[in-house]
Amino acid sequence: MADKNAIVRIENLTKKYGEVVAVNNLNLEIEEGEVFGLLGPNGAGKTTTILMLLGLTEPSGGKAEIYGHNCTRDPIGVKKVVGYLPDSVAFYGDMTGRENLRFTGELNGIPKKEIEERIDTLLKRVGMEEYADQKARTYSRGMTQRLGIADVLMKDPKVVLLDEPTLGIDPEGMREQLILIKELSVKDGRTVIVSSHMLYQVQQICDRVGIFSHGNLVACGPIEKLKEELSGEGYFETEFFAAPDNDELLAAMRSVKGVESVDKEKGVYVLRSKSDIRGALAEETLKKGFSLRHLRLRTGELEDIYRRFFEKEVV
């Protein structure tokens, strides 16, 4: 059933490059005012989806609409309501931040007085007042990304598309950028679509996520719902490590009642069971003289959800 509140509607959207299917029969609806995360590794189909939403590449099949504007047939109408921040935003290096924003305002036909008012307001909002009159070429990656948010907001869009908005930014800059992105939804009521592979960061700001793999949307929904779907399988996964790491440790782990499998991922053992075995696992290995170094139940962090869906879907 179609969502009456959806302002982004995608039906059977497909993009092929020869024999390669970049996006495969995508169906998705995004509600007004939500922050939606497109997640997946490079080549999963996230950026191609964004380009089709912007009318910058033509789909091989299906359609997409934003506020009733067909993204392929009416790209001008789409651009009137959508702002886009690419993963590598670029400004004119010999112009100041203020001059770049003014240029964007002029390109969008905004009255001069309103341009200056918006520039002052937006520079303050993104924390760039102090650097507004410096040449853009002197800006750090984080400063450029913040100016990019201001640039997107110059035309006051209803929908904001952000492609890898935190890529290459230091931790403090990343925190500030995430706050800005969330405010676009919470304070402004804008719809925000974020394409990223930075799972922890996305988890902090998104209302829903869609996980992409090889052009397919393999999972979609609120993080809590995805967690419930996985836990409904009836399995627990426990991360474990103890010293010394030897065959006796492996035998001790396998001897714990309820353990169905033991694998090793990035130096840490992952035990799969149908019940919570943490107590029995710790007791057994400590009793046999091992030193416990790591014990964690995977409980639905986005990284765990992402990995589990890929384990199920990707060959």
Secondary structure as GFF3:
##gff-version 3
##sequence-region A 1 315
A	DSSP	beta_strand	6	17	.	.	.	ID=ss1
A	DSSP	beta_strand	20	31	.	.	.	ID=ss2
A	DSSP	beta_strand	35	39	.	.	.	ID=ss3
A	DSSP	alpha_helix	46	53	.	.	.	ID=ss4
A	DSSP	beta_strand	61	66	.	.	.	ID=ss5
A	DSSP	beta_strand	69	70	.	.	.	ID=ss6
A	DSSP	alpha_helix	75	81	.	.	.	ID=ss7
A	DSSP	beta_strand	82	85	.	.	.	ID=ss8
A	DSSP	alpha_helix	97	107	.	.	.	ID=ss9
A	DSSP	alpha_helix	112	125	.	.	.	ID=ss10
A	DSSP	three_ten_helix	129	131	.	.	.	ID=ss11
A	DSSP	three_ten_helix	136	138	.	.	.	ID=ss12
A	DSSP	alpha_helix	141	153	.	.	.	ID=ss13
A	DSSP	beta_strand	159	163	.	.	.	ID=ss14
A	DSSP	alpha_helix	171	186	.	.	.	ID=ss15
A	DSSP	beta_strand	191	196	.	.	.	ID=ss16
A	DSSP	alpha_helix	199	205	.	.	.	ID=ss17
A	DSSP	beta_strand	208	213	.	.	.	ID=ss18
A	DSSP	beta_strand	216	221	.	.	.	ID=ss19
A	DSSP	alpha_helix	223	231	.	.	.	ID=ss20
A	DSSP	beta_strand	236	243	.	.	.	ID=ss21
A	DSSP	alpha_helix	247	255	.	.	.	ID=ss22
A	DSSP	beta_strand	259	265	.	.	.	ID=ss23
A	DSSP	beta_strand	268	273	.	.	.	ID=ss24
A	DSSP	alpha_helix	278	287	.	.	.	ID=ss25
A	DSSP	beta_strand	291	297	.	.	.	ID=ss26
A	DSSP	alpha_helix	302	313	.	.	.	ID=ss27
###
